[in-house]
């Protein structure tokens, strides 16, 4: 079983037992986290697609690391103008160990009552 969810403006594919580096999320190392902006769930032949999100599905995980990515160099220049600017940037991330993909029980519709 796998799920596609969104976090920090990006989409990620998650399977139980994998570690995913997400944009920085609040929380301590070892803390539990629930990601409920799930777009797609696939389980063999069965698939569920949200429009835009699935309401009864969530991805549960545990924070294993809070850190920063490798440094990237940002270099700007304008030719023949003697303008050069060099900067470095390290983006913060949260590494999450995916523990489970949980499907909740659908709420009864209003048409049944």
TIDREN-310070 format. One record per residue: residue in one letter; residue number from 1; x, y, z of N, C-alpha, C, CB in turn. Coordinates in Angstrom, 3 decimals, always signed. Atoms other than C-alpha are relative to their C-alpha. Glycine has a CB too. Example, Ala and Ser with C-alpha at 12.3 -4.5 7.8 and 13.67 -1.06 7.14 Angstrom:
BEGIN
A	1	+0.890	-1.190	+0.000	+12.300	-4.500	+7.800	+0.900	+1.200	+0.000	-0.992	+0.027	+1.246
S	2	-0.820	-1.190	-0.060	+13.670	-1.060	+7.140	-0.770	+1.090	+0.730	+0.414	+0.462	-1.415
This chain:
BEGIN
X	1	+0.839	-1.166	+0.000	+0.000	+0.000	+0.000	+0.892	+1.240	+0.000	-0.959	-0.008	+1.212
X	2	-0.738	-1.256	+0.002	+1.235	+3.500	-0.757	-0.986	+1.153	-0.127	+1.044	+0.034	-1.150
X	3	+0.844	-1.187	+0.050	-0.114	+7.021	-0.571	+0.816	+1.164	-0.544	-0.577	+0.336	+1.402
X	4	-0.609	-1.244	+0.434	+0.638	+10.367	-2.171	-0.670	+1.100	+0.814	-0.159	+0.230	-1.562
X	5	+0.536	-1.074	-0.827	+0.253	+13.327	+0.177	+0.774	+1.271	-0.286	+0.069	-0.360	+1.505
X	6	-0.702	-1.254	+0.208	+1.188	+16.972	+0.164	+0.346	+0.628	+1.342	-0.846	+0.963	-0.846
X	7	-0.483	-0.674	-1.192	+3.196	+18.891	+2.728	+0.994	+1.061	-0.435	+0.645	-1.004	+1.004
X	8	-0.932	-1.070	+0.353	+4.959	+22.218	+2.422	-0.063	+0.391	-1.459	+1.393	-0.408	+0.335
X	9	+0.139	-0.381	+1.400	+3.615	+22.822	-1.080	+0.565	-1.007	-0.980	+0.653	+1.301	-0.221
X	10	-0.549	+1.041	+0.867	+5.155	+19.607	-2.432	-0.767	-1.288	+0.223	+1.512	-0.210	+0.264
X	11	+0.662	+1.286	-0.125	+3.830	+16.119	-3.049	+1.044	-1.096	+0.177	-0.888	-0.283	-1.229
X	12	-0.920	+1.079	-0.324	+5.471	+12.976	-1.673	-0.730	-1.333	-0.080	+0.616	+0.204	+1.400
X	13	+0.554	+1.350	+0.006	+4.925	+9.245	-2.137	+0.511	-0.713	+1.246	+0.392	-0.782	-1.309
X	14	-0.362	+0.623	-1.271	+4.881	+7.295	+1.126	-0.417	-1.456	+0.022	-0.639	+0.748	+1.170
X	15	+0.290	+1.402	-0.274	+5.049	+3.597	+1.954	+0.419	-0.256	+1.442	+0.746	-0.969	-1.009
X	16	-0.407	+0.298	-1.378	+5.175	+2.177	+5.486	+1.439	-0.524	+0.054	-0.958	-1.028	+0.628
X	17	-1.386	+0.420	-0.176	+8.775	+1.785	+6.663	+1.021	+0.874	-0.701	+0.152	-1.381	-0.476
X	18	-0.949	-0.872	+0.696	+10.323	+4.512	+4.493	+0.172	+1.309	+0.765	-0.473	+0.279	-1.445
X	19	-0.289	-1.297	-0.611	+11.943	+7.760	+5.662	-0.063	+1.054	-1.093	+1.399	+0.005	+0.714
X	20	+0.191	-1.074	+0.973	+10.932	+10.953	+3.853	+0.436	+1.308	+0.634	-1.484	+0.079	-0.478
X	21	-0.409	-1.319	-0.468	+12.530	+14.399	+4.207	-1.003	+1.034	-0.499	+1.440	+0.345	-0.481
X	22	+1.017	-1.004	+0.305	+9.781	+17.019	+4.334	+0.524	+1.387	+0.350	-1.313	-0.295	+0.766
X	23	-0.318	-1.346	-0.439	+9.936	+20.782	+4.631	-0.205	+0.055	+1.507	-0.877	+1.067	-0.736
X	24	+0.000	-0.029	-1.468	+10.434	+21.762	+8.274	-1.404	+0.044	+0.580	+0.788	+1.193	+0.497
X	25	+1.263	+0.080	-0.721	+7.524	+20.790	+10.524	+0.280	+0.156	+1.491	-0.735	-1.345	-0.296
X	26	-0.233	-0.117	-1.444	+7.114	+21.653	+14.205	-0.098	-1.363	+0.671	-1.007	+0.978	+0.636
X	27	+0.034	+1.256	-0.738	+7.798	+18.822	+16.632	+1.389	-0.411	+0.434	-0.628	-1.097	-0.840
X	28	-1.258	+0.499	-0.538	+10.500	+17.064	+18.614	+0.337	-1.350	-0.623	-0.071	-0.116	+1.535
X	29	-0.440	+1.299	+0.486	+12.556	+14.065	+17.520	-0.636	-1.079	+0.870	+1.557	-0.111	+0.013
X	30	+0.700	+1.066	-0.706	+10.621	+10.930	+18.461	-1.490	+0.254	+0.121	+0.586	-0.179	+1.364
X	31	+1.414	-0.331	-0.094	+7.268	+12.709	+18.324	-0.802	-0.574	-1.155	-0.178	+1.493	+0.051
X	32	+0.897	+0.524	+1.030	+4.293	+11.372	+16.395	-0.548	+1.158	-0.838	-1.165	-0.815	+0.642
X	33	+0.541	-1.014	+0.895	+2.919	+13.260	+13.400	-1.041	-0.662	-0.900	+1.133	+0.675	-0.847
X	34	+1.053	+0.485	+0.882	-0.235	+12.841	+11.330	-0.114	+0.945	-1.171	-1.352	-0.127	+0.744
X	35	+0.120	-0.783	+1.226	-0.335	+14.036	+7.727	-1.319	-0.392	-0.655	+1.223	-0.240	-0.971
X	36	+1.328	+0.370	+0.489	-3.912	+14.215	+6.524	-0.382	+0.666	-1.317	-1.021	+0.341	+1.032
X	37	+0.289	-0.533	+1.323	-3.648	+16.010	+3.178	+0.380	-1.045	-1.048	+0.763	+1.337	-0.243
X	38	-0.285	+1.136	+0.881	-3.710	+12.724	+1.252	-0.771	+0.190	-1.302	-0.381	-1.359	+0.682
X	39	+0.573	-0.210	+1.323	-4.356	+12.944	-2.494	-0.381	-1.319	-0.657	+0.978	+0.757	-0.882
X	40	+0.143	+1.260	+0.735	-4.098	+9.318	-3.623	+0.417	-1.144	+0.912	+0.852	+0.006	-1.312
X	41	-0.382	+1.213	-0.717	-4.016	+5.836	-2.059	-0.115	-1.162	-0.969	-0.891	-0.229	+1.273
X	42	-0.005	+1.177	+0.858	-3.066	+2.699	-3.974	+0.281	-1.238	+0.814	+1.028	+0.144	-1.117
X	43	-0.172	+1.257	-0.727	-3.425	-0.838	-2.651	-0.242	-1.133	-0.985	-0.973	-0.097	+1.238
X	44	+0.143	+1.048	+1.016	-2.771	-3.375	-5.371	-0.856	+0.491	-1.148	-0.609	-1.271	+0.608
X	45	+0.902	-0.375	+1.087	-5.658	-3.148	-7.815	-0.939	+1.145	+0.386	-0.814	-1.204	-0.431
X	46	+0.920	-1.038	-0.447	-7.710	-0.749	-5.680	+0.732	+1.327	+0.147	-0.662	-0.397	+1.328
X	47	-0.550	-1.344	-0.156	-7.044	+2.987	-5.871	-1.116	+0.935	+0.444	+0.653	+0.501	-1.325
X	48	+0.908	-1.064	-0.391	-8.667	+6.000	-4.271	+0.657	+1.307	-0.388	-0.333	-0.046	+1.531
X	49	-0.508	-1.291	+0.425	-8.256	+9.442	-5.767	-0.875	+1.073	+0.622	+0.029	+0.121	-1.555
X	50	+0.740	-1.084	-0.629	-9.235	+12.566	-3.862	-0.308	+1.103	-0.992	+0.776	+0.559	+1.174
X	51	+0.362	-1.120	+0.867	-10.948	+15.523	-5.406	-0.315	+1.200	+0.856	-1.201	-0.351	-0.908
X	52	-1.448	+0.114	+0.191	-8.869	+17.375	-4.247	+0.685	-0.898	+1.034	+0.620	+1.371	+0.046
X	53	-0.635	+0.807	-1.038	-8.177	+15.464	-0.982	-0.921	-1.128	+0.442	+0.385	+0.872	+1.201
X	54	+0.771	+1.086	-0.608	-9.259	+12.185	+0.593	-0.257	+0.375	+1.456	+0.754	-1.383	-0.111
X	55	+0.350	-0.469	-1.331	-11.113	+12.972	+3.795	+0.162	-1.057	+1.080	-1.402	+0.493	+0.000
X	56	-0.027	+1.043	-1.017	-10.988	+9.600	+5.562	+1.328	-0.755	+0.051	-1.120	-0.970	-0.244
X	57	-1.299	+0.670	+0.053	-7.292	+8.751	+4.995	+1.053	+0.922	+0.610	+0.379	-0.385	-1.468
X	58	-1.103	-0.771	-0.557	-4.210	+9.858	+6.935	+1.268	-0.846	-0.011	-0.328	+0.478	+1.435
X	59	-1.305	+0.653	-0.043	-0.502	+9.039	+6.958	+0.599	+0.316	+1.363	+0.944	+0.480	-1.180
X	60	-0.568	-0.191	-1.333	+1.009	+8.500	+10.412	+1.490	-0.323	-0.045	-0.728	-0.890	+1.054
X	61	-1.438	+0.208	-0.023	+4.719	+8.771	+11.113	+0.613	+0.484	+1.293	+0.649	+0.696	-1.166
X	62	-0.764	-0.418	-1.171	+7.416	+9.474	+13.666	+1.170	+0.840	-0.481	+0.492	-1.229	+0.836
X	63	-1.110	-0.884	+0.362	+9.939	+12.327	+13.479	+1.299	-0.656	+0.454	-0.168	+1.423	+0.643
X	64	-1.277	+0.627	-0.345	+13.436	+10.835	+13.336	+1.161	+0.988	-0.036	+0.283	-1.150	-0.944
X	65	-1.101	-0.970	+0.081	+15.504	+13.952	+12.573	-0.544	+1.376	-0.369	+1.063	-0.455	-1.036
X	66	+0.217	-1.387	+0.401	+15.331	+17.742	+12.406	+1.375	+0.502	-0.421	-0.644	+0.892	+1.175
X	67	-1.328	-0.396	+0.448	+18.189	+19.071	+10.295	-0.040	+0.996	-1.138	+0.778	-1.205	-0.419
X	68	-0.134	-0.901	+1.134	+19.441	+21.088	+7.361	+0.661	-0.746	-1.155	+0.818	+1.262	+0.386
X	69	-0.578	+0.605	+1.193	+20.239	+20.049	+3.791	+1.407	+0.535	-0.234	-0.885	+0.268	-1.227
X	70	-1.315	-0.484	+0.398	+23.633	+20.514	+2.153	-0.116	+1.424	-0.526	+0.629	-0.926	-1.065
X	71	+0.001	-1.390	+0.444	+24.615	+24.051	+1.271	-0.025	+0.071	-1.524	+1.228	+0.745	+0.551
X	72	-0.042	-0.297	+1.427	+23.814	+25.335	-2.189	+0.537	+1.424	-0.157	-1.424	-0.157	-0.667
X	73	-0.597	-1.304	+0.273	+25.618	+28.317	-3.707	-0.897	+0.754	-0.966	+1.438	-0.146	-0.578
X	74	+0.785	-0.875	+0.859	+23.610	+31.184	-5.175	+0.957	+1.087	-0.471	-1.267	+0.605	+0.752
X	75	-0.952	-0.972	+0.540	+25.803	+33.283	-7.482	-0.700	+0.846	-1.048	+1.246	-0.706	-0.606
X	76	+0.621	-0.931	+0.947	+24.463	+36.372	-9.246	+1.084	+0.904	-0.561	-1.133	+0.840	+0.679
X	77	-0.937	-0.953	+0.592	+26.354	+38.547	-11.685	-0.654	+0.672	-1.199	+1.320	-0.704	-0.418
X	78	+0.431	-0.703	+1.202	+25.778	+41.088	-14.417	+1.253	+0.278	-0.820	-0.782	+1.332	+0.342
X	79	-1.204	-0.127	+0.821	+28.207	+41.041	-17.267	+0.318	+1.472	-0.286	-0.171	-0.771	-1.321
X	80	-0.564	-1.311	+0.305	+30.355	+44.094	-17.863	-0.415	+1.097	+0.989	-0.405	+0.403	-1.385
X	81	+0.451	-1.021	-0.959	+28.895	+45.881	-14.810	+0.737	-0.094	+1.338	-1.502	-0.133	+0.235
X	82	-0.757	+0.206	-1.228	+31.336	+44.652	-12.119	-0.921	-0.270	+1.188	+0.876	+1.214	+0.284
X	83	+0.927	+0.376	-1.063	+28.449	+43.187	-10.109	+0.058	-1.499	+0.193	-1.445	+0.457	-0.323
X	84	-0.018	+1.413	-0.349	+28.892	+39.861	-8.358	-0.515	-0.142	+1.425	+1.433	-0.606	-0.146
X	85	+0.535	+0.247	-1.335	+27.038	+38.452	-5.372	-0.040	-1.510	+0.218	-1.427	+0.639	+0.175
X	86	-0.052	+1.425	-0.301	+27.691	+35.057	-3.811	-0.640	-0.233	+1.364	+1.468	-0.528	-0.027
X	87	+0.689	+0.331	-1.232	+25.380	+33.580	-1.184	-0.093	-1.509	+0.127	-1.400	+0.645	+0.045
X	88	+0.252	+1.403	-0.261	+24.917	+30.201	+0.423	-1.356	-0.146	+0.677	+1.120	-0.611	+0.870
X	89	+1.302	+0.248	-0.618	+21.651	+28.626	+1.587	-0.079	-1.460	+0.429	-1.161	+0.351	-0.977
X	90	+0.250	+1.352	-0.502	+20.811	+25.591	+3.732	-1.445	-0.059	+0.450	+0.977	-0.378	+1.172
X	91	+1.422	+0.117	-0.297	+17.153	+24.577	+3.828	-0.225	-0.954	+1.167	-0.772	-0.479	-1.239
X	92	+0.367	+0.862	-1.120	+15.677	+23.127	+7.032	-0.917	-1.122	-0.479	-0.686	+0.819	+1.117
X	93	+0.877	+1.119	+0.336	+13.975	+19.720	+6.853	-0.351	-0.785	+1.251	+0.662	-0.920	-1.040
X	94	+0.416	+0.933	-1.037	+12.171	+17.183	+9.004	-0.056	-1.381	-0.637	-1.387	+0.405	+0.629
X	95	+0.025	+1.375	+0.502	+12.853	+13.487	+8.397	-1.056	-0.775	+0.784	+1.412	-0.683	+0.126
X	96	+1.118	+0.712	-0.613	+9.738	+11.375	+9.050	+0.039	-1.457	-0.440	-1.358	+0.657	-0.380
X	97	+0.113	+1.424	+0.282	+9.597	+7.577	+9.303	-1.490	-0.319	-0.113	+0.700	-0.873	+1.114
X	98	+1.409	+0.309	+0.230	+6.263	+6.512	+7.789	-0.319	-1.322	+0.686	-0.328	-0.067	-1.530
X	99	+0.368	+1.205	-0.735	+4.597	+4.006	+10.125	-1.215	-0.688	-0.586	-0.258	+0.332	+1.441
X	100	+1.208	+0.638	+0.526	+1.159	+3.458	+8.622	-0.800	+0.984	-0.844	-0.869	-0.545	+1.147
X	101	+0.976	-0.752	+0.777	-1.452	+4.606	+6.148	-1.359	-0.489	+0.477	+0.193	-0.194	-1.573
X	102	+1.232	+0.412	-0.651	-4.792	+4.595	+7.901	-1.211	+0.503	-0.769	-0.038	+0.506	+1.437
X	103	+1.270	-0.351	+0.620	-8.190	+4.529	+6.272	-1.041	+0.025	+1.100	-0.392	-1.003	-1.142
X	104	+1.023	-0.137	-1.021	-10.923	+5.835	+8.556	-1.343	-0.531	-0.474	-0.133	+1.445	+0.412
X	105	+1.345	+0.427	+0.327	-14.567	+4.940	+8.644	-0.746	+1.192	-0.563	-0.729	-0.588	+1.238
X	106	+0.726	-1.096	+0.620	-16.676	+7.033	+6.323	-1.199	+0.377	+0.834	-0.433	-0.367	-1.409
X	107	+1.158	-0.489	-0.741	-19.312	+9.182	+7.987	-1.253	-0.307	-0.818	+0.120	+1.537	+0.300
X	108	+1.227	+0.279	+0.749	-22.896	+8.260	+7.081	-0.479	+1.248	-0.720	-1.101	-0.527	+0.933
X	109	+0.459	-1.143	+0.781	-24.357	+10.461	+4.399	-1.340	+0.497	+0.537	-0.119	-0.373	-1.494
X	110	+1.250	-0.606	-0.447	-27.303	+12.776	+5.035	-1.194	-0.630	-0.694	+0.017	+1.501	-0.252
X	111	+1.110	+0.564	+0.765	-29.424	+10.964	+2.406	-0.569	-1.263	+0.677	+0.463	-0.330	-1.431
X	112	+0.457	+1.226	-0.645	-29.656	+7.789	+4.583	-1.026	+0.261	+1.101	+1.179	-0.746	+0.572
X	113	+0.910	-0.252	-1.116	-31.541	+9.477	+7.434	-1.261	+0.700	-0.394	+0.678	+0.793	+1.033
